[in-house]
Amino acid sequence: MKIKIILADDQALIRDGLKTILNLEEDLEVIATAENGREAFELAGKLVPDILLLDIRMPEMDGVECIRKLRNINTVTKVIMLTTFNEDDYILNAIAAGAKGYLLKDMEVSELIEAIHDAAKEKLVMPSKVVTKLAESLLKVVEGKNKGLSTDSFGFSDREKEIAKMLSQGFHNRQIAAFLYISEGTVRNYISSIYYKIGVNDRTQAVLFLRDYFTE
């Protein structure tokens, strides 16, 4: 039985190239392509592919939001991020949203094909450079906790608690601002204060740290 795939990328050259390459495999079939996140969401909801190969930054709806929305209507499709962005925030938010893997576009075709097969078997797929980034971030958070930080020592205001909880759930600044009816600049100021109070330097460390104390 063939593994059915939807490709979502805003660059036609990449979509067409990957479609041609993957369709050469006997057990893989690209059943549709999408040029933006909204189209990817709609196609995946309608066609329910085995795999959705999804870029993280696309027009109309980014990859992370696409995954979150898709999970409400389709828990069967395995989503693999395929992108050029090897940044902590992107990786963490994608995995937290439910991505089955995070791959970089500079990988070999044979590695991509292997990753698709692995994801179809419920395996988490990430190249070593992505795993290393996550491990380094986790180590920093663990070191921060060993300094004696606790919920009692945060000193969060009520608004900071709201934003810290949304941070722990992977929301972007734009989404936090819209939900709380405040500007993105105000959100950034609150987040800077949160970083300072819990003793971290970036969003990935903050999210990993806060998840131990906030639940949905």
C-alpha positions in Angstrom: 0.0 0.0 0.0 1.4 3.4 -1.0 2.1 6.2 1.5 -0.1 9.1 0.5 1.6 12.5 0.7 0.5 16.2 0.5 3.3 18.7 -0.2 2.9 22.3 1.1 5.5 24.9 0.1 5.1 28.4 -1.2 7.8 27.9 -3.9 6.5 26.1 -7.0 10.0 24.9 -8.0 10.3 23.0 -4.7 6.8 21.6 -4.8 7.2 20.3 -8.4 10.7 19.0 -7.8 9.7 17.1 -4.7 6.6 15.8 -6.3 8.5 14.3 -9.2 11.2 12.8 -6.9 8.8 11.2 -4.4 6.5 9.8 -7.1 9.5 7.9 -8.5 9.3 5.7 -5.3 7.0 2.7 -5.7 5.4 3.0 -2.3 5.1 6.8 -2.2 2.4 8.9 -3.9 2.0 12.7 -3.8 -1.8 13.1 -4.0 -1.9 16.9 -3.8 0.2 20.1 -3.4 -0.5 23.4 -1.6 1.1 26.8 -2.0 0.1 28.2 1.4 -0.8 27.1 4.9 -4.5 27.6 4.5 -4.7 25.4 1.4 -2.5 22.8 3.1 -5.0 22.7 6.0 -8.0 22.4 3.8 -6.5 19.7 1.6 -5.2 17.6 4.5 -8.6 17.9 6.2 -10.4 16.7 3.0 -8.0 14.1 1.7 -6.5 12.8 5.0 -3.1 11.8 3.6 -0.7 9.6 5.6 2.0 12.4 5.5 1.8 16.2 5.2 5.2 17.7 4.2 4.8 21.3 5.4 7.1 24.3 5.3 7.0 26.3 8.6 6.8 29.8 7.0 4.1 30.2 4.4 1.5 32.8 3.3 -2.0 33.0 4.8 -1.3 30.5 7.6 2.1 29.4 9.0 3.0 25.8 9.5 2.5 25.7 13.3 -1.0 27.2 13.1 -1.8 24.8 10.3 -0.8 21.8 12.5 -2.9 23.1 15.4 -6.0 23.6 13.3 -5.5 20.3 11.6 -5.3 18.4 14.9 -8.8 19.5 15.7 -10.2 17.6 12.6 -7.6 15.1 11.6 -5.4 13.1 14.0 -4.4 10.5 11.4 -2.0 12.5 9.2 1.6 12.7 10.3 3.0 16.2 9.8 6.7 16.6 8.9 8.1 20.1 8.8 10.4 20.5 5.8 12.1 23.9 6.0 15.3 26.0 5.8 14.8 27.4 9.3 16.9 25.7 12.0 15.9 28.0 14.8 15.0 27.0 18.4 11.6 28.7 18.4 10.5 27.1 15.1 11.6 23.6 16.1 10.0 23.7 19.6 6.7 25.2 18.5 6.4 22.7 15.6 7.0 19.7 17.8 4.8 21.1 20.6 2.0 21.6 18.0 2.2 18.0 17.0 4.7 17.7 14.2 6.1 14.2 13.8 9.4 15.5 12.5 11.4 18.6 11.7 13.6 18.3 8.6 15.9 20.7 6.8 15.8 21.2 3.0 19.5 20.7 2.7 19.2 17.0 3.5 19.8 14.2 0.9 16.8 12.9 -1.0 17.4 9.4 0.4 17.2 10.8 4.0 13.9 12.5 3.2 12.5 9.3 1.8 13.7 7.3 4.9 12.2 10.0 7.2 8.8 9.7 5.4 8.8 5.9 6.0 9.8 6.4 9.6 7.1 9.0 10.3 4.5 6.7 8.7 5.5 4.1 11.3 4.9 6.7 14.2 8.6 7.5 14.6 9.8 11.0 15.4 12.2 12.2 12.7 14.8 14.9 13.2 18.3 15.3 11.9 21.2 15.3 14.4 21.7 19.1 14.1 18.1 19.7 15.2 18.3 17.2 18.1 21.5 18.9 19.2 19.9 22.3 19.3 17.0 21.0 21.5 19.4 19.2 23.8 21.4 22.3 24.3 18.3 24.3 25.1 17.1 21.7 27.6 20.4 21.6 29.3 20.3 25.4 29.9 16.8 25.1 31.4 17.9 22.3 33.7 20.9 24.3 34.8 18.5 27.2 35.5 16.2 25.1 37.6 19.2 23.9 39.7 19.8 27.4 40.7 16.7 27.1 42.9 14.1 28.8 40.8 10.5 27.9 41.7 7.0 29.3 41.1 7.1 31.1 44.4 10.1 33.1 43.3 8.8 34.3 40.0 6.9 37.3 41.2 4.7 37.4 38.1 2.0 40.0 37.8 -1.5 38.7 36.8 -0.8 39.7 33.2 2.6 38.0 33.2 1.0 34.8 34.5 -1.4 34.9 31.5 1.3 35.4 29.0 3.6 32.9 30.7 0.9 30.2 30.4 0.3 31.0 26.7 4.1 30.9 26.1 4.2 27.4 27.7 1.6 26.3 25.2 3.5 27.5 22.2 1.6 30.6 21.2 3.3 33.3 19.0 3.4 37.0 20.1 0.8 37.9 17.5 -1.6 35.3 18.8 -1.0 36.4 22.5 -1.6 40.0 21.5 -4.8 39.2 19.7 -6.2 37.0 22.5 -5.4 39.6 25.3 -6.3 42.7 23.2 -2.9 44.3 23.6 -0.1 45.3 21.2 2.7 43.0 20.1 5.1 45.5 21.5 3.5 45.2 24.9 3.7 41.4 24.7 7.4 41.6 23.9 7.9 43.8 27.0 6.1 41.4 29.2 8.0 38.4 27.8 11.3 40.2 28.5 10.2 40.6 32.1 9.3 36.9 32.3 12.7 35.9 30.9 14.4 38.0 33.6 12.3 36.7 36.4 12.8 33.0 35.6 16.5 33.5 34.6 16.5 32.5 30.9 17.7 34.3 27.8 15.5 33.2 25.0 12.0 31.8 24.1 13.0 28.2 23.8 14.4 28.1 27.3 11.4 29.9 28.7 8.9 27.6 27.0 10.7 24.5 28.3 11.0 25.9 31.8 7.4 27.1 32.0 5.9 23.9 30.8 6.7 22.3 34.2 4.4 24.8 35.9 1.6 25.6 33.5 -0.9 23.2 31.9 -3.6 23.7 29.4 
